[in-house]
Amino acid sequence: MRVAMIGTGYVGLVSGACFADFGHEVVCVDKDPSKIERLERGEIPIFEPGLDDLVASNVKAGRLAFALDGAQAIRAADAVFIAVGTPSRRGDGHADLSYVHAAAEEIAGLIEGFTVIVTKSTVPVGTGDEIELIIREKRPDADFAVVSNPEFLREGAAIEDFKRPDRIVVGTEDKRAQAVMREIYRPLNLNETPILFTGRRTSELIKYAANAFLAMKITFINEMADLCEVVGADVQQVARGIGLDKRIGGKFLHAGPGYGGSCFPKDTLALVRTATDAGSPVRLVETTVAVNDARKKAMAERVTKALDGDLAGKTVALLGLTFKPNTDDMRDAPSLDVAPALIALGAKVQAFDPEGMDEAAKLLDGVAFKTGPYEAVTGADVVVILTEWDQFRALDLDRVKLLMHHPVMVDLRNVYRPDDMRARGFRYTSIGRR
């Protein structure tokens, strides 16, 4: 199959590379000249484990290419995927669909023969109808179908998720479009991956509903962690106790500083706005958004408490800045709330992250970025684990203790065991554990 992928961001680049690895001919299109130039030089603009090798091998095999002008690729395509950004619109929280609409306008003038236009971007319910209207008004004669095909990729494990997904969701009732989508995803038949065909609006809502449910699950265990601290229980054992129930499951039951990233904050807010506008408010999701926002802001208070309520003139070492490990994504990361709050309380902040410091430097003022974890803890009065990168899981704690002014750790990811840390002479605080 011939595929044009509009957008070379996280979703577009991963999806394009994986489709090419399935054996399809893929051209990834982007309006940003610097992105296309970097990709053509073999440079990957995002950090995702294994993506550089996947892109390189498929470019070498002639199945994957990049273009600033997508006209030729769109004309030749059996399917054109829209994978552009849909950030929260400033002021009201609705998804900004300007890039989606612009892509639809461009596609409308170029498609030849029957073409399936696939929305891979996360979009509110009814966006497929808008895309269809845009194309139909510009090209009344065009032969096309608009399909919803949401992505369910976890940053840091995106290639595995794409190639071994729990399910593929396709929103279309057009039989020709269904046949094209079945052929595109045919390589997954070996894994017996279920393909769920639904109505287009249903497919669009599935994406938002899935992310909102997972965000609620994270927020629930964070609230249970706060309760555990008050009543003397252990949130990790609580999570295991309820996670073994097959109706609940153990994933996304890890207490921490609150969720962040490119999806959950944006999508929960967009779902709230969509539901409110439709006159059917989603109160659980509204509360999830509010609780999570408050939680990220409250993390600085835990650091202050660990130093007896006074951060003035103290040095805080932050280990991890990205919203999760194995990504360089800083979008809505807890560090963006924690670091400024610590600085406002009079602390000096020095930090290290294996992949996110270039992006963090654009977003965080007043933070001293270090070259490694031990450089970050040198001279610190307290070390805070914000992101559970593997290299922070087995620190030389004796070395850390010697480098710090005071052996105090606030572990917001529950990486270490409280008893072990106290035995090593640390004043240790974690989440939801005694």
N, C-alpha and C positions, 0 to 999 in steps of 0.2 A: 504494500500500500504506500501511497505517496502522502506525506503528512507535512503540513506547514504549522509551525508552532509560533504564535505571536506572543512575544515576551520571553526574555532569557533571564528572568529572575529565578527565585528558588524553585517554584513549581514548574516553570517552563523549561528550564535547563535540565532538571532531573528527569522530567517526563520525556523531553525530546531525546535525551541520551538513552533512556531505557527503551523507548519505542525503536530507536535505531538498533539497539542491541537485540531486539526481537526480530530484526531483519527488515524492517520498513525503511524507506528512504525519507529522511527527515531534514527539513531546513528550519532552523531556529532564526526568527526575525526579531530585530530590536531597533528602535529609533535612536538609541544611544551609541554614537560612533565609537566611543572609548571602550564600551563593552564588547562590541563586535571585533574591534582591533585586538583586544586582549584575548578573546576566545580564538581568533584566528592564529594568534601566536602560541596558543596552547596554554594560556593562563586562565585559571578558573576564578571568577570574581567573588565566589562564595566558598565557605569552608563546609564541605560535606564529605565524610570519609568515603573513599573509593571513587568519587565522582571524577577526579582528574584522570585516572586510568581508564574509566569507562568512556569518557569523552574522547581521549586520545586514540583508543583502539577503534572506535567507530568512525572517527574522522579518517584514520588511516585506511579503514576498509571501504571508505567512500559512501557510507550510509548516512553520515551526519555532516551537515554544513551550516554555515552561519551567513546571514545577509542583512545589510542595512535597508535595502529595498526588497520588499517581499513580493513584488508584483509577479515575477516569474513563478515563484514557489506556490503562491496562492492560485494562480491560473491552472497549474498542473495538479493541484492537490485533490485527493479523494476526500480528505478531511482537513479542515482548518481549525486548530485549537486556539482559543483565546485564553491566554495565561498571563494577563497583565494585572497590575496591582489594583486592589480595591480598598485603599486605606480608609480609616474613619474620617468622615467629613468634619472639618473643623467647625465647632459650634453646636452641632446637634447629634453627633454620634452615628448618623446614617452612613452606610457604605458609599464612598465616592465612586460613582460609575462612569466618570468622564473618560477614563482610559478604555473602558469596555465599549462605550458608545463610539469613541473615535476608531477603535479597531473594527467595529461593525461597519462603519461608514467606508473605511478603506476596503474591507473585504467585499462589500456590495458591488463596488465598481470593477472588481477583478475576476470574480468566479466565472468559470466556464463549465458547462455541463452540470450534471447533478453533483452537488457538493454538500457534505455534511459539515455544518459549522457548530463546533463543540465548545461550550463554556466550561473551561477548567478552573477559571478564577472563582473564588467564593463570592457569590452574589445573592442578594435578597430574592425572595419569592416574587416571581413575575418578571424578572430580568430577561429571561428567554423570550417572553412575549415582546418586550421592548426591542430586543435585537432583531427579532423577526419583522417587526413593524418598520424599523430603520432600513433594513435591506429591501423589504417589499416596496417601500415608497421610492427608493432610489432605483431599484431594478424590478419593475413589475413582471418582467419576462423571465427572471432568474429561476432556475430549478434547484432548489435547496431545501434543507431541513435544519432547524436549530435544535440542538441536543444539549442537555445538561449532563455533565460527567464530573462530579466533584472529586477532589483529591483528598486522600486521608493519609498524608505522609507525615511521619514524625521526623523533625529535624534531628540529624545524627544517625538516623536509621532509614533514610528515605529510599535508598536503592532496594534494600531488603523489603520494605513495605510495598514498593511498586511491583516488584517481581514476585512477591509471595503475599498478596493482600488477603485480608479476611473476606473481602467481597469487592465487586465492581458495581457501582450504581450508575445506571444510564437512564436518563429521563427523556423518553420519546415514545410516541405511539405510531411513528412513521415506520412502516415495514422495511422500506429501502434503507433508512438510516440505521435501523436495528441490525440489518445484515452487514453494513459497513462497520459498525462498532463491534459486532461479533468477530469479524475478520481481523480488525486491529488488535483485539485482545485474544485472538485464537491461541497464541503461544502459551497462554496461561491455562489452557485446557489440560495440559500435562499435570498441573497441580490441582486440577478439579476445582478451580476457583469459581465460586458461584457468581453469576452475573444477574443482578436484579434490575429488571426493566420496570420502570414506573412512569407515571405521568411526569411531565417536565417540572411543574411546580412542586410536586411531591419530592422529586430528586433535589431540587434547590433547598427545600426545607430540611431534608435528611442531613445535609452537611451542617447546617446551623444547629439542629437538634443534637447531633452527635457531639459537637464541640461544647455546647452549653451543658450537656449532661456530664461530660468529663470535667469541665470547670467546676460544676457543682460538687462532684465527687472529691476533687482536691480541696475545695473550700470546706466541705463537711469534715474531712479528717483533720484539717487545720483547727476547726472549732473544737473537735474532740480532743486535740492536743492541748488546747488551752484549758479545757475541763480536766484533763488528766493531771496537769500541773497543780491544779487547785485541790483535787481530791486524793492525790498521791498514787495515781495509776500510771501505766506505761503505754503510750500511744502506739508504739511499734507492736506490742502484743495485742492491743485492741484491734489494730489494722489486720494483723494476721488472723485473729479470732473471727472477725467478720468476713475477711477476704476468702477464707476457706469455704464459706457458703457460696455455692455455685451460682446462686441468684445474684450475688454481689460481685464476686471476683476480687482478686488482690491488686490489680493494676490501678494506678493513680490514687493509691491510698498511702502516699508518703508525705508526712507532715513537713512543712517548710515555711519559707517566708512569703508564700503566695505565688500564684501562677503569673507568667508573663509570656513573651514571645509574639510571633506574628499573627497568631490565630485566635487564641482564647479571649484576650482582652477586646480585640476588634469585633469578633464574631458574636460574643455575648451581648455587647453593646448594640450591634446592628440588629440582633434578634429582638432585643427589648424595644428598640425604636419601631421596628416593623410591626410587632405585636400591638404596641400602643396605638399606632396609626390605624391598625385594623380593628381597633376596639376590643381586642382580646388580650389584655395584659398578661405577661408571664411573671408572676410575682416571685417565684423561686429564683428565676434568673436575675431579676432586678436585685434581689437581696444578695445573690452570689457576687454580682459586680461590686456592690457597695462594701460587702465584707472583705473582699479581696483587696480593693483599693485601700481600705483602712489598715489592713494587715501589713501591707508593704511599708506604709508610712510608720507603723508602730515598731518596726524592727530596730530602729535606732534607739528606742527606749530600752530594749533588752541589752544593748551594748552599754548604754549609760548605767543601767542597774548593775551590770557586772563590774563596773568601776566605781561603785558606791555613789552613783548619782552625779558624778562630776566629770565631764569630758574636757573642760577648759585646759588647753595646753597639753593634752594627752595625744599620743600617736596611735592611730588605729590602722592595722594591716588588714586589707580585704583580699581574700583569696577567692578568685572567681568573680567575673563581672557579667558574663553572658547569662541569659535567662535559664539555660540548661547546658550540660556538657556536650561536647562534640559538635559545636556550632560556633560561628562567630556572630550570631544574631543578638543584637542588643535591644531589640524592640520590646518595650514595656518590661525590661528586666528589673527585678527588685533593686539592683544596685543603683538604678537611676533615681530611686527614692531614698535609699539608705545613705549613699555617699553624701549628697547635699545636706541631708538632715544632720549627719555627724559633723560636717564642716560648720553648719549653722550653730551647733552647740559648742563650738570652739575647738574641735579636734583637728589634728593634722592627719590627713588620710593618704596612705600609700598602698598601692594595689598591684596585683599581678593576675593576668588571665592568659592561658596558653594561646588563645586565638582571637580574643575580642578586643585587644587594647587599641588597635588602630581605630576601630569604630567608636570605642569608649572615649577616646581622646577628643572626638568631635562633640561628644554629648556631656562630658563631665568636666567642669571647670574646678581648678583647685586641687586636683588629685595628682599625686606623684606616682608615675607608672614605673614599675621595677622590672628587671629582666628575669626574675625567677621567684619562687615562693620564699626561699631563704633570704633573698635580698629584701623582699617585702616585709618580712617579720623582724628584720634587724632594727633594734631600737624601739620596737613597738611596746605599748602598754597592754594591748589586747589584740588578738588575732581573731578575725571573723571569717568563717567559711560560708561563702554565699552561693557558690556553685560547686557541685560534687564531681569535679574533674577527677579522673583516676589518679593523677599524680598527687592529689591532695589526700588520698585515702591511705597512703603509707608514708607519711612524712617522717623524717628522723626527728622524733619528738624531743629527744635529749638535746639535739642541735638547736631545735626551735627554742627550747627553754633557755639555752645559753645565750642565744642571740637577742632575746627579748629583754626589755627592762623589767617586766613583770610577767610571770607565766599564767596568763589569763586567756582562755579561749571561749568564744561564743560560736557554737557549732549549729548553724541554722539549717543544716542538712542531715544531722544525726549520723555523721560519718564515723565517729569514734564512740567507744563504750565509756559511760560515765565512771565506772569503778576503775578502769584502766587509767583514765586520765587523772583521776585524783591520786591514784597510787604513784603516778609519775610526778606528782607535785604541782599539777595544774589546778587552778580555780576554773572549773568547767561548767558551762551552761549549754543546754541543748533544747530541743523542742519537744514538749510533751512527755518528758521522762524525769524521774526523780533524781 
